[in-house]
Amino acid sequence: MALKFITAEEAASLIHHDNNVGFSGFTAAGCPKAVPVAIAKRAKEEHEKGNPFQIGMFTGASTGDKLDGELARAKAIKFRTPYQSNKDLRALLNARETNYYDMHLSELAQNLRYGFLGKVDIAIIEAADVTEDGEIVPTTAVGISPTICQLADRIIVELNKKHPKEIRGMHDIYELANPPHRREIPLYTPSDRIGKPFIKVDPSKIAGVVVTEEENEGGAFTPLDDATLAIGQNVATFLVGEMKAGRLPKEFVPLQSGVGNVANAVLGCMGENKNIPAFNVYTEVIQDSVISLMKTGRVKFASGCSLTVSNNVMDEIYANLDFFKDKILLRPQEISNNPELARRMGLVAINTALEADIFGNINSTHVSGTRMMNGIGGSGDFTRSAMCSIFTTPSTAKDGKISAFVPMVSHLDHSEHSVKVIISEYGVADLRGASPIQRARKIIDNCAHPDYRPLLNEYLEMGIKGHTPQNLKCCFAFHEELAKSGDMRNVDWSTYNK
């Protein structure tokens, strides 16, 4: 069947008000760009005419500004799931102008197949190649692309010439059967290949192919500051200690690491520490630091859902495909983030906390308990199932006015039962086998900023006697003080403990 080539505007005309649209991509990697911009333009035109135009959005995770940003500014989003990081979209969510479902990333594809979230009308997929018999080769991310292609009535392919056809073979597309027909996933090491190098679709469903040549929206990471570097070094030192104590095998285990500067610093410090052997990565997002360590032989293989690297690193990968192609594998997120596989391979999982309380509970998502930041992402997929679950965070933010360590988290994403280790720039709190009061002492003494340790110790002494000594009159005093004076250090316990 011959492919039909259309413009981005023609593709946008196929999408109607109230449609549910699935998009490829996972972070800014692998997202369509030209068609979302055209959809946003169409939404603005319809709104100017007085007509409604909003779509439901399913994506792998966060996306680039040409997708989430353009559609948010056009007020074209009816609902959005499962994760986002765009400032304009975030403003809509917190103004409650767009409904947002914050979900574990590993669960989205199967929830779509089960029908829990409604119908997928159209899938829009960025591809490096598409054939007349329905083979779609994704670009730098897989996300939920196989599932939305399977479920959608129509598929629009955005064929991006910035990505060479030769990346075919860098993807491992494996789809799960629905219960009760599901079998174990036959993947035992990060480098195992268990699927196809492309997404196979019914070619009659491909409504059109839009040819583009647009770079990923992959900006470079900001330079590491002292706190971020110290966190990375503390993580590396802790893991070396675990190996020496026999709690991690001498050959090490696969590593999962979250997204951002702290994650990049952790990986960099691990790579520099020669007491840690060369290791494999089994994660959702492969970042710049993984590629750097791959070139020096410190990372042997990386399995992920997306190749989220800066554009200059992407160019380097494409210029040296022969070297990288057998060291990188991109999978659907229900495989990359699958708890079964995390438990089987015994991952060390390292993710970032927005805030932690002194008993080991983690808030990953909400500022002061109400304002959504980004979402839970894949952290929950790995945290409970990993051999060792680590959360990292700088001890303070906003020039010390905000403490990352508080009496009680203002929103709970990961409970004390799942969180094994917390690491800040000041040190390590190993919470395994510790009671609530022991956990509190470790977190305050080892991780909290010195400015906040007296306040947190005073809170602990005020706690009502019991297994977990909370004081319900004062547990949110840090947050209330931030709202009142703009600085948590101004807390006066006598004001709250009445």
For each residue, the residues with C-beta under 8 A, 3 or more apart:
1: 132 133 203 204
2: 132
3: 130 132 206 209
4: 206 207 208 209
5: 208 209 210 211
6: 10 11 207 208 209 210
7: 10 11 38 210
8: 11 12 34 35 37 38 158 210 212
9: 12 13 38 41 42
10: 6 7 13 14 208
11: 6 7 8 14 15 35 38 124 156 158 207 208 210
12: 8 9 15 35 38 39 41 42
13: 9 10 42
14: 10 11 122 154 156 207 208
15: 11 12 19 21 39 42 55 121 122
16: 19
17: 46 51 52 53 54 55
18: 52 54 55 56 78
19: 15 16 55 56 121 122
20: 55 56 57 58 118 119 120 121 122
21: 15 55 56 57 58 120 121 122 123 124
22: 58 59 112 120 122 123 124 144 147 148 151 152
23: 31 32 36 57 58 59 60 63 67 123 124 125 148
24: 30 31 32 60 123 124 125 126 138 139 141 142 143 144 145 148
25: 28 29 30 31 32 59 60 61 63 64 67 126 141 143 306
26: 29 30 59 60 61 141 142 143 284 285 305 306 308 333
27: 61 62 63 85 141 259 285 306 308
28: 25 31 62 63 64 65 216 217 218 308
29: 25 26 139 140 141 216 218 306 307 308 309
30: 24 25 26 60 126 138 139 140 141 142 143 145 216 306
31: 23 24 25 28 36 59 63 64 66 67 126 141 216 217
32: 23 24 25 35 36 67 124 125 126 156 158
33: 36 37 64 66 67 126 158 160 212 214 217
34: 8 37 38 66 158 210 212 214
35: 8 11 12 32 38 39 124 156 158 210
36: 23 31 32 33 39 40 66 67 70 71 124
37: 8 33 34 40 41 66 70
38: 7 8 9 11 12 34 35 41 42
39: 12 15 35 36 42 43 55 70 71 74 76
40: 36 37 43 44 70 71 73 74 76
41: 9 12 37 38 44 45 74
42: 9 12 13 15 38 39 45 46 53
43: 39 40 46 47 53 54 71 74 75 76
44: 40 41 47 48 74 76
45: 41 42 48 49
46: 17 42 43 49 51 52 53
47: 43 44 50 51 52 53 74 75
48: 44 45
49: 45 46
50: 47
51: 17 46 47
52: 17 18 46 47
53: 17 42 43 46 47 76
54: 17 18 43 75 76 77 78
55: 15 17 18 19 20 21 39 71 76 77 78
56: 18 19 20 21 77 78 79 80 118
57: 20 21 23 71 77 78 79 80 81
58: 20 21 22 23 81 82 108 112 117 120 144 148
59: 22 23 25 26 31 62 63 67 68 80 81 82 83 143 144
60: 23 24 25 26 30 105 108 141 142 143 144 145 305 306 333
61: 25 26 27 82 83 105 143 284 305 306 333 377 378
62: 27 28 59 68 83 84 85 86 374 375
63: 23 25 27 28 31 59 67 68 84 86
64: 25 28 31 33 67 68 69 216 217
65: 28 68 69 70 86 217
66: 31 33 34 36 37 69 70 214 217
67: 23 25 31 32 33 36 59 63 64 70 71
68: 59 62 63 64 65 71 72 80 84 85 86 88 89
69: 64 65 66 72 73 86 87 88 89
70: 36 37 39 40 65 66 67 73 74
71: 36 39 40 43 55 57 67 68 74 76 77 89
72: 68 69 75 76 77 86 88 89 91 92 98
73: 40 69 70 88
74: 39 40 41 43 44 47 70 71
75: 43 47 54 72 92 97
76: 39 40 43 44 53 54 55 71 72
77: 54 55 56 57 71 72 80 89 92 98
78: 18 54 55 56 57 98 99
79: 56 57 98 99 100 101
80: 56 57 59 68 77 84 89 93 98 99 100 101
81: 57 58 59 100 101 102 103 108 117
82: 58 59 61 101 102 103 104 105 107 108 375
83: 59 61 62 102 103 105 374 375 376 377
84: 62 63 68 80 89 90 93 100 374 375
85: 27 62 68 90 374
86: 62 63 65 68 69 72 89 90
87: 69 90 91
88: 68 69 72 73 91 92
89: 68 69 71 72 77 80 84 86 92 93 98
90: 84 85 86 87 93 94 372 373 374
91: 72 87 88 94 95
92: 72 75 77 88 89 95 97 98
93: 80 84 89 90 96 97 98 100 372
94: 90 91 370 371 372
95: 91 92
96: 93
97: 75 92 93
98: 72 77 78 79 80 89 92 93
99: 78 79 80
100: 79 80 81 84 93 372 375
101: 79 80 81 82 117
102: 81 82 83 365 372 375 376
103: 81 82 83 107 108 111 375 376
104: 82 107 108 337 376 378 380 381
105: 60 61 82 83 108 284 333 337 377 378 381
106: 333 334 337 338 339 378 381
107: 82 103 104 110 111 334
108: 58 60 81 82 103 104 105 111 112 117 144 333 334
109: 112 113 144 146 147 176 332 333 334
110: 107 113 114 176 178 334
111: 103 107 108 114 116 117
112: 22 58 108 109 115 116 117 120 144 147 148 151
113: 109 110 147 150 151 178
114: 110 111 178
115: 112 118 119
116: 111 112
117: 58 81 101 108 111 112
118: 20 56 115
119: 20 115 151
120: 20 21 22 58 112 123 148 151 152
121: 15 19 20 21 152 153 154
122: 14 15 19 20 21 22 152 153 154 155 156 207
123: 21 22 23 24 120 145 148 149 151 152 154 155 156
124: 11 21 22 23 24 32 35 36 155 156 158
125: 23 24 32 136 138 145 148 149 155 156 157 158 199
126: 24 25 30 31 32 33 138 139 158 160
127: 130 136 137 138 139 157 158 159 160
128: 137 138 139 159 160 163 164 165 167 168
129: 135 136 137 159 165 168 198
130: 3 127 135 136 137 157 159 206 209
131: 134 135
132: 1 2 3 203
133: 1 203
134: 131 200 201 202 203 205 206
135: 129 130 131 198 199 200
136: 125 127 129 130 145 149 155 157 198 199 200 201
137: 127 128 129 130 165 167 168 171 197 198 199
138: 24 30 125 126 127 128 141 142 145 171 199 330
139: 24 29 30 126 127 128 160 163 167 216
140: 29 30 163 216 306 307 308 314 330
141: 24 25 26 27 29 30 31 60 138 145 305 306 307 308 330
142: 24 26 30 60 138 145 146 171 173 305 306 330 331 332 333 336
143: 24 25 26 30 59 60 61 305 306 332 333
144: 22 24 58 59 60 108 109 112 147 148 332 333 334
145: 24 30 60 123 125 136 138 141 142 148 149 199 332
146: 109 142 149 150 173 175 199 332
147: 22 109 112 113 144 150 151 175 332 334
148: 22 23 24 58 112 120 123 125 144 145 151 152
149: 123 125 136 145 146 152 155 199 201 205
150: 113 146 147 175 201
151: 22 112 113 119 120 123 147 148
152: 22 120 121 122 123 148 149 155 205
153: 121 122 205
154: 14 121 122 123 205 206 207
155: 122 123 124 125 136 149 152 201 205 206 207
156: 11 14 32 35 122 123 124 125 206 207 208 209 210
157: 125 127 130 136 206 208 209 210
158: 8 11 32 33 34 35 124 125 126 127 209 210 212
159: 127 128 129 130 209 210 211 212
160: 33 126 127 128 139 163 212 213 214
161: 211 212 213
162: 212 213 214 215 216
163: 128 139 140 160 167 318
164: 128 167 318 321
165: 128 129 137 168
166: 321
167: 128 137 139 163 164 170 171 318 321 325
168: 128 129 137 165 171 197 198
169: 197 325
170: 167 197 325 328 329 330
171: 137 138 142 167 168 197 198 329 330 331
172: 193 194 195 196 197 303 329 330 331 335
173: 142 146 195 196 197 198 199 200 331 332
174: 185 187 194 195 196 331 332 335
175: 146 147 150 195 332
176: 109 110 182 185 334 335
177: 181 182 183
178: 110 113 114 181 182
179: 182
180:
181: 177 178
182: 176 177 178 179
183: 177 186
184: 340
185: 174 176 194 335 338 340 341
186: 183 192 194
187: 174 192 194 335 341
188: 192 344 345
189: 192 254 280 345
190: 254 280 281 282 301 302 303 329 345
191: 280 301 303 329
192: 186 187 188 189
193: 172 329
194: 172 174 185 186 187
195: 172 173 174 175 331
196: 172 173 174 199 200
197: 137 168 169 170 171 172 173
198: 129 135 136 137 168 171 173
199: 125 135 136 137 138 145 146 149 173 196
200: 134 135 136 173 196
201: 134 136 149 150 155 205 206
202: 134 205
203: 1 132 133 134 206
204: 1
205: 134 149 152 153 154 155 201 202
206: 3 4 130 134 154 155 156 157 201 203 209
207: 4 6 11 14 122 154 155 156
208: 4 5 6 10 11 14 156 157
209: 3 4 5 6 130 156 157 158 159 206
210: 5 6 7 8 11 34 35 156 157 158 159
211: 5 159 161
212: 8 33 34 158 159 160 161 162
213: 160 161 162
214: 33 34 66 160 162
215: 162 218 311 314
216: 28 29 30 31 64 139 140 162 311 314
217: 28 31 33 64 65 66
218: 28 29 215 308 309 310 311 313 314
219: 310 311
220: 288 310 312
221: 260 261 264 287 288 310
222: 261
223:
224: 228 229 232 261 264 265 268
225: 228 229
226: 229 230 425
227: 230 231 394 395 425
228: 224 225 231 232 261 262 265 394 425
229: 224 225 226 232 233 265 269
230: 226 227 233 234 425 426
231: 227 228 234 235 262 265 266 392 393 394 423 424 425
232: 224 228 229 235 236 262 265 266 267 268 269 270
233: 229 230 236 237 269
234: 230 231 237 238 423 424 425 427 428
235: 231 232 238 239 266 269 270 350 390 392 423
236: 232 233 239 240 266 269 270 272 273 276
237: 233 234 240 241 273 428
238: 234 235 241 242 390 421 423 428 430
239: 235 236 242 243 248 270 276 348
240: 236 237 243 244 273 275 276
241: 237 238 244 245
242: 238 239 245 247 248 388
243: 239 240 246 247 248 249 250 252 275 276
244: 240 241
245: 241 242
246: 243
247: 242 243 388
248: 239 242 243 252 253 348 387 388
249: 243 252 253
250: 243 277
251: 277
252: 243 248 249 276 277 279
253: 248 249 279 345 346 347 348 387
254: 189 190 279 280 281 282 345 346 347 348
255: 267 270 279 280 281 282 283 347 348 350
256: 281 282 283 284 342 347 348 349 350 382 386
257: 263 266 267 281 283 285 287 350 351
258: 262 263 285 350 351 352 377 378 379
259: 27 263 284 285 287 308 352 377
260: 221 263 264 352
261: 221 222 224 228 264 265
262: 228 231 232 258 265 266 352 392 393 394
263: 257 258 259 260 266 267 287 289 350 352
264: 221 224 260 261 267 268 287 288 289
265: 224 228 229 231 232 261 262 268 269 289
266: 231 232 235 236 257 262 263 269 270 350 392
267: 232 255 257 263 264 270 271 287 289 290 293
268: 224 232 264 265 271 272 289 292 293
269: 229 232 233 235 236 265 266 272 273
270: 232 235 236 239 255 266 267 273 276 279 298
271: 267 268 276 289 292 293 296 298 299
272: 236 268 269
273: 236 237 240 269 270 276
274:
275: 240 243
276: 236 239 240 243 252 270 271 273 279
277: 250 251 252
278: 297 298 299 300
279: 252 253 254 255 270 276 298 299 300
280: 189 190 191 254 255 299 300 301 302 303
281: 190 254 255 256 257 286 290 299 301 302 303 304
282: 190 254 255 256 303 304 336 341 342 345 347
283: 255 256 257 286 302 303 304 336
284: 26 61 105 256 259 304 305 306 333 336 337 377 378 381
285: 26 27 257 258 259 304 305 306 308
286: 281 283 290 291 302 304 306 307 308 309 328
287: 221 257 259 263 264 267 290 291 308 309
288: 220 221 264 291 292 309 310 313
289: 263 264 265 267 268 271 292 293
290: 267 281 286 287 293 294 299 302
291: 286 287 288 294 295 309 313 316 317 324
292: 268 271 288 289 295 296
293: 267 268 271 289 290 296 298 299
294: 290 291 297 298 299 302 324 327 328
295: 291 292
296: 271 292 293
297: 278 294 300
298: 270 271 278 279 293 294
299: 271 278 279 280 281 290 293 294 302 327
300: 278 279 280 297 327
301: 190 191 280 281 327 328 329
302: 190 280 281 283 286 290 294 299 327 328 329
303: 172 190 191 280 281 282 283 328 329 330 331 336
304: 281 282 283 284 285 286 307 328 329 330 331 336
305: 26 60 61 141 142 143 284 285 330 331 332 333 336 337
306: 25 26 27 29 30 60 61 140 141 142 143 284 285 286 330
307: 29 140 141 286 304 314 317 328 330
308: 26 27 28 29 140 141 218 259 285 286 287
309: 29 218 286 287 288 291 313 314 317
310: 218 219 220 221 288 313 314
311: 215 216 218 219 314 315
312: 220 315 316
313: 218 288 291 309 310 316 317
314: 140 215 216 218 307 309 310 311 317 318
315: 311 312 318 319
316: 291 312 313 319 320
317: 291 307 309 313 314 320 321 324 328
318: 163 164 167 314 315 321
319: 315 316
320: 316 317 323 324
321: 164 166 167 317 318 324 325
322: 325
323: 320 327
324: 291 294 317 320 321 327 328
325: 167 169 170 321 322 328
326:
327: 294 299 300 301 302 323 324
328: 170 286 294 301 302 303 304 307 317 324 325
329: 170 171 172 190 191 193 301 302 303 304
330: 138 140 141 142 170 171 172 303 304 305 306 307
331: 142 171 172 173 174 195 303 304 305 335 336
332: 109 142 143 144 145 146 147 173 174 175 305 335 336
333: 26 60 61 105 106 108 109 142 143 144 284 305 336 337 378
334: 106 107 108 109 110 144 147 176 337 338
335: 172 174 176 185 187 331 332 338 341
336: 142 282 283 284 303 304 305 331 332 333 378
337: 104 105 106 284 305 333 334 342 378 381 382
338: 106 185 334 335 341 342 381
339: 106 342 343 381 382 384 385
340: 184 185 343 344 385
341: 185 187 282 335 338 344 345
342: 256 282 337 338 339 345 347 349 381 382 385 386
343: 339 340 346 385 386
344: 188 340 341
345: 188 189 190 253 254 282 341 342
346: 253 254 343 386 387
347: 253 254 255 256 282 342 382 385 386 387
348: 239 248 253 254 255 256 386 387 388 390
349: 256 342 379 382 383 385 386 388 389 390
350: 235 255 256 257 258 263 266 390 391 392
351: 257 258 364 379 382 383 389 390 391 392
352: 258 259 260 262 263 364 379 391 392 393
353: 356 362 363 364 391 392 393 404 422
354: 362 363 364 365 366 367 373 393 404
355: 362 363 393 403 404 405 406 409 410
356: 353 360 361 362 363 391 393 404 405 406 409 419 422 443 447
357: 360 361 405 406 407 408 409
358: 405 406 407 439 440 443 444 448 456 459 460
359: 408 416 436 439 440 443 468
360: 356 357 416 419 422 429 431 439 443
361: 356 357 408 409 412 414 415 416 419
362: 353 354 355 356 391 409 412 413 414 415 419
363: 353 354 355 356 366 369 409 410 411 412 413
364: 351 352 353 354 376 377 379 413 414
365: 102 354 372 373 374 375 376 411 413
366: 354 363 369 370 371 372 373 410 411
367: 354 370 371 372 373
368: 371 410 479 482 483
369: 363 366 409 410 411 476 479
370: 94 366 367 410 411
371: 94 366 367 368
372: 90 93 94 100 102 365 366 367 375
373: 90 354 365 366 367
374: 62 83 84 85 90 365 377
375: 62 82 83 84 100 102 103 365 372
376: 83 102 103 104 364 365 379 380 413
377: 61 83 105 258 259 284 364 374
378: 61 104 105 106 258 284 333 336 337 381 382
379: 258 349 351 352 364 376 382 383 413 414
380: 104 376 383 384 413 414 418
381: 104 105 106 284 337 338 339 342 378 385
382: 256 337 339 342 347 349 351 378 379 385 386 389
383: 349 351 379 380 386 389 391 414 418 419
384: 339 380 389 418
385: 339 340 342 343 347 349 381 382
386: 256 342 343 346 347 348 349 382 383 389
387: 248 253 346 347 348
388: 242 247 248 348 349 420 421
389: 349 351 382 383 384 386 418 419 420 421
390: 235 238 348 349 350 351 420 421 422 423
391: 350 351 352 353 356 362 383 414 419 421 422 423
392: 231 235 262 266 350 351 352 353 422 423 424
393: 231 262 352 353 354 355 356 404 422 424
394: 227 228 231 262 397 404 424 425
395: 227 403 404 405 424 425 426 447 448 449 452
396: 399 400 401 402 403 404 449 451 452
397: 394 401 402 404
398: 401 402
399: 396
400: 396 449 451 489
401: 396 397 398 482 486 487 488 489
402: 396 397 398 482 488
403: 355 395 396 406 448 449 451 452 478 488 489
404: 353 354 355 356 393 394 395 396 397 424
405: 355 356 357 358 395 424 443 444 447 448 449 452 456
406: 355 356 357 358 403 409 410 478 479 488
407: 357 358 456 459 470 471 474 475 476 477 478
408: 357 359 361 470 475 476
409: 355 356 357 361 362 363 369 406 412
410: 355 363 366 368 369 370 406 476 479
411: 363 365 366 369 370
412: 361 362 363 409 415
413: 362 363 364 365 376 379 380
414: 361 362 364 379 380 383 391 418 419
415: 361 362 412 418 419
416: 359 360 361 419 431 436 439
417:
418: 380 383 384 389 414 415
419: 356 360 361 362 383 389 391 414 415 416 422 431
420: 388 389 390 430 431 432
421: 238 388 389 390 391 428 429 430 431 432
422: 353 356 360 390 391 392 393 419 428 429 431 443 447
423: 231 234 235 238 390 391 392 427 428 429 447
424: 231 234 392 393 394 395 404 405 427 446 447 448
425: 226 227 228 230 231 234 394 395
426: 230 395 446 447 448 449 450
427: 234 423 424 446 447
428: 234 237 238 421 422 423 446 447
429: 360 421 422 423 439 442 443 446 447
430: 238 420 421 434 442
431: 360 416 419 420 421 422 434 439 442 443
432: 420 421
433:
434: 430 431 438 439 442
435: 438 439 467
436: 359 416 439 440 467 468 469
437: 440 441 460 469
438: 434 435 441 442
439: 358 359 360 416 429 431 434 435 436 442 443
440: 358 359 436 437 443 444 456 460 469
441: 437 438 444 445
442: 429 430 431 434 438 439 445 446 447
443: 356 358 359 360 405 422 429 431 439 440 446 447 448
444: 358 405 440 441 447 448 453 456 457 460
445: 441 442 448 453
446: 424 426 427 428 429 442 443
447: 356 395 405 422 423 424 426 427 428 429 442 443 444
448: 358 395 403 405 424 426 443 444 445 452 453 456
449: 395 396 400 403 405 426 452 453
450: 426 453
451: 396 400 403 489
452: 395 396 403 405 448 449 455 456 488 489
453: 444 445 448 449 450 456 457
454: 457 458
455: 452 458 459 478 489 491 493
456: 358 405 407 440 444 448 452 453 459 460
457: 444 453 454 460 461
458: 454 455 461 462 493
459: 358 407 455 456 462 463 471 474 475 477 493
460: 358 437 440 444 456 457 463 469
461: 457 458
462: 458 459 471 474 493 497
463: 459 460 466 468 469 470 471
464: 469 470 471 472
465: 469
466: 463 469 470
467: 435 436
468: 359 436 463
469: 436 437 440 460 463 464 465 466
470: 407 408 463 464 466 475
471: 407 459 462 463 464 474 475 497
472: 464 475
473: 496 497 498
474: 407 459 462 471 477 493 496 497
475: 407 408 459 470 471 472
476: 369 407 408 410 479 480
477: 407 459 474 480 481 491 493 495 496
478: 403 406 407 455 481 482 488 491
479: 368 369 406 410 476 482 483 488
480: 476 477 483 484 496
481: 477 478 484 485 487 488 490 491
482: 368 401 402 478 479 485 486 487 488
483: 368 479 480
484: 480 481
485: 481 482 490
486: 401 482
487: 401 481 482 490
488: 401 402 403 406 452 478 479 481 482 491
489: 400 401 403 451 452 455
490: 481 485 487
491: 455 477 478 481 488 495 496
492: 495 496
493: 455 458 459 462 474 477 496 497
494: 497 498
495: 477 491 492 498
496: 473 474 477 480 491 492 493
497: 462 471 473 474 493 494
498: 473 494 495
